[in-house]
């Protein structure tokens, strides 16, 4: 007999299972068996499971999907441990999270030992320094309403309360379980009934502090939906019915453990009322929340203890208990205003956002007003720029134009109104404008009005995986996939440059709206610019006229963040070596991604290397460049329209390809240039650029046909004719 049997039911989500097993491997379990029930699994996880040679894995596979309850029962039937421990396959343990429970169980022989559960969107290996421990800043990223602790318990110990209606992160004595099993026909509440079946026989409990279990919310609710993310008909009534059933059972019993559990249940539903139900009572369109559901909530509230509550909150609960709807609405509004005022004091942006929501969004829409924004207001550039210039040159003052630009000194033809992003002026304009033209995801605080139209041009043909197509998320924002889904649902038009991109955008955003496969407006200039325009760009940048130009445009790395939307960048291309080898014939323009927060110091390379990261329009830099060096940026898809040489400086290819993002195409065989790992290789290929062009000519032609075939300098016109001609 082993000491503990860990039971995990698995159906789908190999990357989640890997995190789960990695965290178990770190627990240094000496006398444990890990029972994995593969129920209806369509993924090949044999290689993954075979890699855990340090774990005593017991794998049982079923072709059909059993459901969690039946799968756990299959695990119980073969468990040989003195204790049983249940994990969900998409969750993971913090450092020593299970080991601490085992130590307490071995020393004290309690019937049940559990720890803390914390809800999170973070992946297990999110932080390299210590992958299973969050620091204070990272913990602050979690909304307090998402954090659920299994409150400590109970009799005769230092701890005081335990939430035991989930079997997760609880060591339970096998002989106390006996013949009890999960109800196999119960999809959502099998834990409740299982605990009820064994609770009478559980006599000693202990809650271990700082033994933490991460209850992970799946980051892809479209393709990897968890039980809690499933849409449930009459969900509110379903949960309330289970509450009443459990409470009635607890109240039929006598003893401290039943009273404690009953108190915990009522506290849990008090939290639900405060965080979810109250706002629906106040503002939900469906009157059922103020009628049938209100009666149910009022009945449940009879269990709420009001003595420890603040005076206004106590009055609010009393109004709910006495079914005084008028007073209840008054106190909910008071609480909401108070909370919003406190937030506005701590977050200055909330004042402007509130003005936007409560005041500006009630202004009438201006039917001919268009707001343009490119790269968070940092640049006058990209497809919004060229759509704007086409509209202005074609229709003139028939439209009212507004540009979101953080530097109002930027010159924009036609003299449109300029507003700084997130200023009061900005909020007023986006509230009143009939049309928004953007090239990224709009801020979550912006709420599209019913008759507004959003044209999303996006900002590149994707090489690296996007949105829902990414595996584990390594950026500072663990909820980025939810952002892709929510913003995509608001877009009326999404612009694509080719059929390849069309399919990817549908998948990455779970997009079901209208895609305009027109080419990118930002590439129009690559077909329409004349020699005078090209010479003027060089003159504006004060570049030497007798040198060829190399453009180095790398992308950002997901794991080099310093904050949300801010990336630290370290230049890996050795400019000193390039300068020594190539400066007689070439100069280098360095263009970093708009997420990059730090400034480059190129003072050592004066006259050879120029930082053009703040230059508004990268398309103009393409026009003057003879060679492009990039890595995994989408810039090479656009540059290919010029049919000029492209080098790929991919010094971290294995990490980027296999860990951080992954690619949509085979970068080894499909890109129109060589993959280079060192600066020396880059220099050698530049010196032999004519031979390189000949070597990659056929592949370049195939690449151009596939990705640039639609482009002809008229994308802006095609889009304008569809969206605005009428």
C-alpha positions in Angstrom: 0.0 0.0 0.0 1.2 3.5 -0.9 0.5 6.4 1.4 -1.5 8.5 -1.1 -3.4 7.8 -4.3 -3.6 11.0 -6.5 -6.6 10.6 -8.9 -6.7 12.7 -12.1 -9.4 12.5 -14.7 -8.3 13.7 -18.2 -10.2 14.3 -21.3 -8.5 17.1 -23.3 -5.9 19.8 -23.0 -2.4 18.2 -23.0 -0.6 21.5 -22.1 -2.7 21.7 -19.0 -2.0 18.1 -18.0 1.7 18.8 -18.5 1.6 21.7 -16.0 -0.4 19.5 -13.6 2.1 16.6 -13.7 5.1 19.0 -13.7 3.8 20.4 -10.4 3.3 16.9 -8.9 6.9 16.0 -10.0 8.2 18.9 -8.0 6.5 17.6 -4.8 9.1 14.8 -4.5 6.5 12.2 -3.7 8.1 9.0 -2.4 5.2 6.8 -1.6 2.4 8.0 -3.9 0.7 6.6 -7.0 -0.7 9.0 -9.6 -3.8 7.4 -11.2 -4.7 9.0 -14.5 -8.0 8.1 -16.0 -8.1 8.9 -19.7 -11.7 9.2 -20.6 -12.6 9.7 -24.2 -9.2 11.4 -24.8 -8.6 12.2 -28.4 -5.0 13.5 -27.9 -1.9 11.3 -28.0 -0.4 11.9 -24.5 1.7 8.7 -24.4 5.0 10.5 -25.0 4.1 13.1 -22.3 3.2 10.4 -19.7 6.2 8.3 -20.4 8.5 11.3 -19.7 7.6 11.3 -16.0 9.9 8.6 -14.9 10.1 10.0 -11.4 6.3 9.6 -10.8 4.6 6.3 -10.1 1.9 6.6 -12.9 -1.0 4.3 -13.1 -2.9 5.0 -16.4 -6.3 3.6 -17.3 -7.8 4.4 -20.7 -11.4 4.4 -21.9 -12.5 5.1 -25.5 -15.7 6.8 -24.4 -16.0 10.0 -22.4 -17.0 8.9 -18.9 -17.6 12.2 -17.3 -15.7 13.4 -14.2 -17.8 11.5 -11.7 -17.4 8.1 -13.3 -13.8 8.7 -14.2 -13.0 9.4 -10.5 -14.9 6.3 -9.5 -12.7 4.2 -11.8 -9.8 5.8 -10.0 -11.2 5.0 -6.6 -11.7 1.4 -7.5 -8.0 0.8 -8.2 -6.6 3.2 -5.5 -4.3 1.5 -3.0 -3.3 4.5 -0.9 -4.1 5.1 2.7 -5.2 8.5 1.6 -6.9 9.7 -1.6 -6.3 13.1 -3.2 -8.2 14.5 -6.2 -6.8 16.9 -8.8 -8.3 18.4 -11.9 -6.1 17.9 -14.9 -6.0 21.6 -15.7 -4.9 22.7 -12.2 -1.5 22.6 -10.6 0.2 22.8 -7.2 2.4 25.5 -5.8 5.7 24.5 -4.3 5.2 21.8 -1.6 1.4 22.3 -1.9 0.7 18.6 -1.6 3.9 17.6 0.3 2.8 19.8 3.2 -0.6 18.1 3.4 1.1 14.7 3.4 3.5 15.7 6.2 0.6 16.7 8.4 -1.4 13.6 7.6 1.5 11.3 8.4 2.2 13.0 11.7 -1.4 13.4 13.0 -3.5 10.8 11.2 -6.4 13.2 10.5 -9.4 12.0 8.5 -9.1 15.0 6.2 -6.3 17.4 5.6 -6.6 20.3 3.1 -4.9 23.5 2.1 -5.8 26.7 0.2 -7.2 27.0 -3.3 -6.6 30.1 -5.3 -8.2 30.8 -8.6 -5.8 31.9 -11.3 -5.4 32.5 -15.1 -1.6 32.2 -14.7 0.3 29.3 -16.2 2.5 27.2 -14.0 5.8 28.2 -15.5 4.8 31.9 -15.7 7.8 33.1 -13.8 11.3 31.8 -14.4 12.8 32.7 -11.0 10.4 30.4 -9.1 7.8 29.0 -11.4 5.3 28.0 -8.7 5.4 31.1 -6.4 3.8 34.5 -7.3 5.4 37.6 -6.0 3.3 40.4 -4.5 2.9 42.3 -7.8 1.8 39.2 -9.6 -0.8 38.4 -6.8 -2.1 41.9 -7.3 -3.0 41.1 -10.9 -5.7 38.7 -9.6 -9.1 40.3 -9.0 -10.0 39.7 -5.4 -13.3 38.3 -6.5 -11.4 35.6 -8.3 -9.5 34.4 -5.2 -11.2 31.6 -3.4 -9.5 30.1 -0.4 -10.6 26.8 1.1 -11.1 28.3 4.5 -9.4 26.5 7.3 -11.3 24.4 9.8 -12.7 23.3 12.5 -12.3 21.3 15.7 -9.5 21.8 18.2 -6.9 23.3 15.8 -5.5 26.7 15.2 -7.5 27.0 12.0 -11.1 28.1 12.2 -13.1 27.3 9.1 -13.0 25.0 6.1 -14.9 24.9 2.8 -15.2 21.2 2.2 -17.8 21.0 -0.6 -15.0 20.3 -3.1 -12.8 17.3 -3.0 -10.0 19.2 -4.7 -6.8 19.7 -2.7 -8.0 17.5 0.2 -6.3 14.4 1.5 -9.1 12.0 2.6 -8.6 8.7 4.4 -9.4 5.9 2.1 -11.2 3.9 4.8 -13.5 6.8 5.5 -14.6 6.8 1.9 -15.5 3.1 2.0 -18.0 2.3 -0.7 -19.0 5.9 -1.3 -18.8 7.0 -4.9 -19.4 10.0 -7.1 -22.9 10.3 -8.7 -22.2 9.5 -12.3 -25.3 11.2 -13.6 -24.5 14.5 -11.8 -22.4 16.7 -14.2 -21.8 19.8 -12.1 -22.3 18.9 -8.4 -20.8 15.5 -8.0 -18.4 16.9 -5.3 -21.3 18.0 -3.1 -23.0 14.6 -3.0 -19.7 12.8 -2.5 -18.8 14.9 0.5 -22.3 14.6 1.9 -22.0 10.8 1.7 -18.7 10.6 3.6 -19.1 13.6 6.0 -20.8 11.7 8.8 -17.7 9.5 9.1 -15.1 12.3 9.1 -14.2 13.3 12.6 -10.9 15.0 12.5 -9.8 17.8 10.2 -6.9 20.1 9.6 -6.3 23.0 7.3 -2.6 23.6 6.3 -1.5 27.2 5.8 0.5 28.1 2.7 -0.2 24.8 1.0 -1.6 26.2 -2.2 -3.5 24.7 -5.1 -4.0 26.7 -8.3 -7.5 26.3 -9.6 -6.9 27.4 -13.1 -9.5 29.1 -15.2 -8.9 27.8 -18.7 -7.6 30.4 -21.1 -9.4 29.1 -24.1 -13.2 28.8 -23.3 -13.9 28.2 -27.0 -11.8 25.1 -27.8 -11.1 23.8 -24.3 -14.2 24.6 -22.4 -14.2 23.5 -18.7 -17.3 22.5 -16.8 -17.5 25.9 -15.0 -17.3 27.7 -18.4 -20.1 25.8 -20.0 -23.3 27.7 -20.7 -26.0 26.3 -18.4 -29.7 26.8 -18.9 -31.3 28.3 -15.7 -27.9 28.3 -14.1 -29.0 30.6 -11.2 -31.9 28.3 -10.2 -29.7 25.2 -10.6 -27.1 26.5 -8.1 -29.8 27.7 -5.7 -31.5 24.4 -5.7 -28.3 22.7 -4.8 -27.7 25.2 -2.1 -31.1 24.5 -0.5 -30.6 20.7 -0.8 -27.2 20.8 0.9 -28.4 23.3 3.6 -31.4 21.2 4.4 -29.2 18.2 4.8 -26.8 20.0 7.1 -29.6 21.5 9.2 -31.0 18.0 9.7 -27.7 17.1 11.5 -26.4 18.1 14.8 -22.8 18.8 15.7 -20.2 21.5 15.3 -18.9 20.3 11.9 -22.3 20.5 10.4 -22.9 24.0 11.8 -19.5 25.2 10.5 -20.2 23.8 7.0 -23.6 25.4 7.0 -22.2 28.7 8.0 -19.5 28.5 5.2 -22.2 27.7 2.6 -24.3 30.7 3.6 -21.2 32.9 3.5 -20.4 31.7 0.1 -23.8 32.6 -1.2 -23.6 36.0 0.6 -20.5 36.6 -1.5 -22.4 35.6 -4.6 -25.2 38.0 -3.8 -22.8 40.9 -3.3 -20.6 40.3 -6.3 -23.1 39.0 -8.9 -26.8 39.0 -8.0 -27.1 42.5 -6.7 -26.0 44.2 -10.0 -28.3 42.0 -12.0 -31.2 42.9 -9.7 -30.5 46.5 -10.4 -29.7 46.6 -14.1 -30.5 43.3 -15.9 -32.8 43.7 -18.9 -34.7 40.5 -18.0 -37.2 41.2 -15.2 -36.8 37.6 -14.0 -34.0 38.9 -11.8 -36.4 41.2 -10.0 -39.2 38.7 -9.7 -38.8 34.9 -9.7 -35.1 35.0 -9.0 -35.5 37.7 -6.4 -37.9 35.4 -4.4 -35.4 32.6 -4.5 -32.5 34.9 -3.5 -34.6 36.3 -0.7 -35.3 32.8 0.7 -31.7 31.9 0.7 -30.7 35.2 2.4 -32.6 34.1 5.5 -29.4 32.1 6.3 -27.2 35.2 6.0 -25.9 36.5 9.4 -26.0 40.3 9.4 -24.5 41.0 12.8 -20.8 41.4 11.6 -21.8 43.5 8.6 -21.4 47.3 8.3 -24.6 49.3 9.0 -25.5 50.0 5.3 -24.7 46.5 4.2 -26.7 45.1 7.1 -29.7 47.3 6.0 -29.3 46.0 2.4 -29.4 42.4 3.4 -32.4 43.1 5.7 -34.2 44.7 2.8 -33.5 41.5 0.8 -34.7 39.3 3.6 -38.0 41.2 4.0 -38.5 41.5 0.2 -38.4 45.3 0.3 -37.4 45.9 -3.4 -37.4 49.7 -3.2 -35.1 49.9 -0.2 -32.9 47.1 -1.7 -32.4 49.0 -4.9 -31.5 52.2 -2.9 -28.8 50.4 -0.8 -27.3 48.5 -3.8 -27.0 51.9 -5.6 -25.4 53.4 -2.5 -22.9 50.6 -2.2 -22.1 50.7 -6.0 -21.5 54.5 -5.8 -19.3 54.2 -2.7 -17.2 51.4 -4.3 -16.8 53.3 -7.6 -15.8 56.5 -5.7 -13.1 54.6 -3.8 -11.8 53.1 -7.0 -11.7 56.5 -8.7 -9.6 57.8 -5.8 -7.1 55.0 -6.3 -7.3 54.9 -10.1 -7.3 58.3 -11.8 -8.3 56.9 -15.2 -11.6 55.7 -13.7 -13.0 59.2 -13.4 -12.6 59.8 -17.2 -14.0 56.4 -17.9 -17.0 57.1 -15.8 -17.7 60.4 -17.6 -17.4 58.5 -20.8 -19.8 55.8 -19.8 -22.4 57.8 -17.9 -22.3 61.1 -19.9 -20.6 61.0 -23.3 -22.1 57.7 -24.4 -25.5 59.3 -24.1 -24.6 62.0 -26.7 -26.1 61.4 -30.2 -23.9 59.7 -32.7 -22.3 61.9 -35.4 -23.0 59.9 -38.6 -20.1 61.2 -40.6 -17.5 61.2 -37.8 -14.6 58.7 -38.1 -12.0 58.1 -35.3 -8.6 56.6 -36.4 -6.1 55.0 -34.1 -2.8 53.2 -34.9 -0.7 51.3 -32.3 -2.3 52.8 -29.2 -2.0 56.3 -30.4 1.8 56.1 -30.7 2.0 56.7 -34.4 0.4 58.2 -37.5 0.9 55.0 -39.5 -0.2 51.6 -40.7 -3.5 50.8 -42.4 -5.5 53.5 -40.5 -3.2 56.1 -42.0 -3.7 55.0 -45.6 -7.4 54.5 -45.2 -7.7 58.0 -43.8 -5.6 59.6 -46.6 -7.7 57.8 -49.2 -10.9 59.0 -47.6 -9.7 62.5 -47.2 -8.3 62.7 -50.8 -11.5 61.2 -52.2 -14.3 62.7 -50.1 -12.7 65.7 -48.4 -14.9 67.4 -45.8 -17.8 65.0 -46.3 -16.4 63.3 -43.2 -15.3 64.6 -39.9 -12.0 63.1 -39.1 -10.4 62.5 -35.6 -7.0 61.1 -35.0 -5.9 59.5 -31.7 -2.3 60.6 -31.5 -0.4 61.0 -28.3 2.1 63.5 -29.8 -0.1 66.3 -31.2 2.9 67.8 -33.0 2.8 65.0 -35.5 1.9 66.4 -38.9 -1.2 64.9 -40.5 -2.5 66.1 -43.8 -6.0 67.6 -43.9 -5.6 69.0 -40.4 -8.0 66.5 -38.6 -8.8 66.9 -34.9 -6.1 65.3 -32.8 -6.8 63.8 -29.3 -4.5 62.1 -26.9 -5.4 58.6 -26.0 -7.5 58.3 -22.8 -7.9 62.1 -22.4 -11.4 63.4 -21.8 -11.4 64.6 -25.4 -10.6 61.1 -26.6 -13.5 59.6 -24.7 -15.9 62.2 -26.1 -14.8 61.6 -29.7 -15.0 57.8 -29.5 -18.4 58.1 -27.8 -19.8 60.3 -30.6 -18.1 58.8 -33.7 -20.2 56.6 -35.9 -17.0 54.8 -37.1 -13.8 53.6 -35.4 -10.8 52.5 -37.5 -8.2 50.6 -35.5 -5.3 48.3 -36.1 -5.3 46.4 -32.8 -7.5 45.4 -29.9 -9.4 48.3 -28.5 -9.2 49.0 -24.8 -11.6 47.0 -22.6 -12.9 50.2 -21.0 -14.4 51.3 -24.4 -18.0 50.1 -24.9 -19.2 50.0 -28.5 -22.6 51.6 -28.9 -25.4 49.8 -30.8 -25.1 51.7 -34.0 -21.4 52.3 -34.1 -19.2 50.5 -36.7 -15.7 49.2 -36.0 -13.3 48.6 -38.8 -10.3 46.5 -37.6 -7.5 46.5 -40.1 -5.3 44.4 -37.8 -1.6 44.9 -38.3 0.1 42.1 -40.2 0.0 38.7 -41.8 0.6 36.3 -38.9 3.7 34.2 -38.6 3.6 33.6 -34.9 0.5 32.2 -33.3 -2.2 34.7 -32.2 -5.0 34.7 -29.6 -6.8 31.4 -29.2 -4.2 29.7 -31.3 -1.5 30.3 -28.7 -0.8 27.5 -26.3 0.2 28.7 -22.8 0.3 32.4 -22.4 3.6 33.9 -21.3 2.7 37.6 -21.4 2.0 39.8 -18.4 -1.7 39.6 -19.1 -2.9 36.0 -18.5 -6.4 36.9 -19.8 -5.3 37.9 -23.2 -7.2 35.2 -24.9 -10.5 36.4 -23.4 -9.6 39.8 -24.8 -9.3 38.4 -28.3 -12.7 36.9 -28.0 -14.5 39.9 -26.5 -13.1 42.5 -28.9 -13.6 40.3 -31.9 -17.3 40.1 -31.2 -17.5 43.9 -31.5 -15.9 44.3 -34.9 -18.1 44.8 -37.9 -15.3 44.5 -40.5 -11.9 42.7 -40.2 -9.4 43.3 -43.0 -7.3 40.5 -44.4 -4.5 40.6 -47.1 -4.8 37.0 -48.3 -6.8 33.8 -47.8 -4.1 32.4 -45.4 -4.6 35.3 -43.0 -8.4 35.1 -43.3 -8.5 31.6 -41.9 -6.1 32.5 -39.1 -8.0 35.6 -38.0 -11.2 33.6 -37.8 -9.6 31.1 -35.6 -7.5 33.4 -33.4 -10.4 35.7 -32.6 -13.2 33.1 -32.9 -14.5 35.7 -35.4 -17.8 35.3 -37.1 -18.2 38.7 -38.6 -17.4 40.0 -42.0 -13.9 39.7 -43.3 -12.8 41.9 -46.2 -10.1 40.1 -48.1 -8.8 43.3 -49.9 -5.1 43.5 -49.2 -3.7 45.9 -46.5 -4.1 49.6 -47.0 -0.6 50.0 -45.4 0.9 48.3 -48.4 -0.7 50.6 -51.0 2.3 52.9 -50.7 4.7 50.1 -51.8 3.0 50.1 -55.2 2.2 53.8 -55.5 5.2 55.7 -54.3 7.4 57.5 -56.8 11.2 58.3 -56.7 10.6 61.8 -55.4 8.7 60.4 -52.4 11.4 57.9 -51.6 14.2 60.5 -51.8 12.2 62.8 -49.5 12.0 60.1 -46.8 15.8 59.7 -46.9 16.2 63.4 -46.7 13.8 63.7 -43.7 15.8 61.0 -41.9 19.1 62.8 -42.7 20.6 59.6 -44.1 23.8 59.5 -46.2 23.0 59.4 -49.9 25.9 57.2 -50.9 25.1 54.1 -48.8 22.7 51.1 -49.2 20.3 50.6 -46.4 19.7 47.6 -44.1 16.5 47.7 -42.1 16.6 45.6 -38.9 13.1 45.1 -37.5 12.9 42.4 -34.8 9.7 41.6 -32.9 9.2 41.3 -29.1 9.4 38.3 -26.8 6.4 37.3 -24.7 8.6 36.5 -21.6 10.5 39.8 -21.6 7.7 41.9 -20.3 8.1 44.5 -17.5 4.4 45.4 -17.4 1.2 44.9 -19.4 1.9 46.1 -22.9 5.6 47.0 -22.0 8.5 44.8 -23.1 12.2 45.1 -22.3 14.4 44.5 -25.4 18.0 43.5 -25.6 19.7 44.0 -29.0 21.2 40.6 -29.9 22.5 41.6 -33.4 26.2 42.7 -32.8 26.3 46.1 -34.5 30.0 46.6 -33.8 30.8 43.6 -36.0 28.4 44.8 -38.7 29.9 48.2 -38.6 33.4 46.9 -39.0 32.5 44.6 -41.9 29.9 46.6 -43.8 30.1 50.3 -43.0 31.9 51.2 -46.3 28.8 50.1 -48.3 25.8 50.0 -45.8 24.1 51.8 -43.0 21.6 50.1 -40.6 18.2 51.3 -39.5 17.0 49.7 -36.2 13.2 49.6 -35.8 11.9 47.9 -32.6 8.3 46.9 -31.9 5.9 49.5 -30.5 5.6 47.4 -27.3 9.3 48.0 -26.5 9.6 50.3 -23.5 13.3 50.9 -23.3 15.3 53.3 -25.6 18.2 51.9 -27.6 21.6 53.6 -27.1 23.3 53.5 -30.5 25.7 56.3 -29.8 28.7 54.0 -30.4 27.6 53.5 -34.0 27.1 57.1 -35.0 26.9 57.4 -38.7 26.3 53.7 -39.2 23.3 52.7 -37.1 20.2 54.8 -36.7 17.3 54.2 -34.2 14.1 54.7 -36.2 11.8 53.1 -33.7 9.9 56.4 -33.2 9.5 57.0 -36.9 5.8 57.0 -37.6 5.4 54.8 -40.7 7.5 51.6 -41.2 6.1 51.3 -44.7 8.2 54.3 -45.7 11.2 52.6 -44.2 10.6 49.6 -46.4 10.6 51.9 -49.4 14.1 53.2 -48.7 15.6 49.8 -47.6 17.6 47.5 -49.8 17.7 44.5 -47.4 15.4 43.5 -44.4 16.7 41.7 -41.4 14.0 40.4 -39.1 13.1 37.4 -36.9 9.5 36.4 -36.3 7.9 39.8 -37.0 5.2 40.0 -39.7 7.1 42.8 -41.4 8.6 40.4 -43.9 5.2 39.6 -45.4 4.8 43.3 -46.2 8.4 43.8 -47.3 8.0 40.9 -49.7 5.8 43.1 -51.8 9.0 44.9 -52.9 10.7 41.6 -53.8 13.9 42.6 -52.1 16.2 40.3 -50.0 15.1 39.2 -46.5 17.4 37.7 -43.9 16.0 36.0 -40.7 18.2 36.5 -37.6 16.6 33.7 -35.5 19.1 33.3 -32.6 16.4 31.9 -30.3 14.4 29.9 -32.8 14.0 26.8 -30.8 12.6 28.6 -27.7 10.3 30.9 -29.8 9.0 28.0 -31.9 8.5 25.4 -29.2 7.9 27.4 -26.0 6.8 31.0 -26.5 4.5 31.1 -29.5 4.9 28.6 -32.3 4.3 29.4 -36.0 1.5 29.0 -38.6 3.9 28.1 -41.4 7.1 26.0 -41.5 9.6 28.7 -41.0 12.4 26.3 -42.0 11.1 25.7 -45.6 8.6 28.4 -46.5 10.1 31.8 -45.7 11.9 33.6 -48.6 15.3 33.8 -47.0 17.9 32.0 -44.8 17.5 31.4 -41.0 20.7 32.7 -39.4 21.9 32.1 -35.8 24.9 34.4 -35.5 26.0 37.9 -36.5 28.8 36.4 -38.5 26.3 34.5 -40.6 24.3 37.7 -41.2 27.5 39.5 -42.4 28.4 36.6 -44.7 25.0 36.6 -46.4 25.0 40.4 -46.9 28.4 40.2 -48.5 27.0 37.6 -50.9 23.5 39.1 -51.3 23.4 38.6 -55.1 24.0 34.8 -54.8 21.4 34.7 -52.0 18.8 36.3 -54.3 19.4 33.8 -57.0 19.3 30.9 -54.5 15.9 31.9 -53.1 14.3 33.2 -56.3 11.9 30.3 -56.8 10.8 30.2 -53.1 10.4 34.0 -53.2 8.1 33.8 -56.2 5.9 31.1 -54.5 5.9 33.1 -51.3 4.9 36.3 -53.2 2.0 34.6 -55.0 0.6 33.1 -51.8 0.9 36.1 -49.5 1.1 39.2 -51.7 -1.1 38.2 -54.6 -4.0 40.4 -53.8 -1.9 43.6 -53.1 -1.9 46.1 -56.0 -2.0 49.5 -54.3 -5.8 49.7 -54.2 -6.7 48.1 -50.9 -7.9 51.4 -49.4 -10.3 52.0 -52.3 -11.8 48.5 -52.0 -12.4 48.9 -48.3 -13.8 52.4 -48.7 -16.2 51.3 -51.4 -17.6 48.6 -49.1 -17.9 50.6 -45.9 -18.4 54.2 -46.9 -19.3 54.6 -50.6 -23.0 54.5 -49.8 
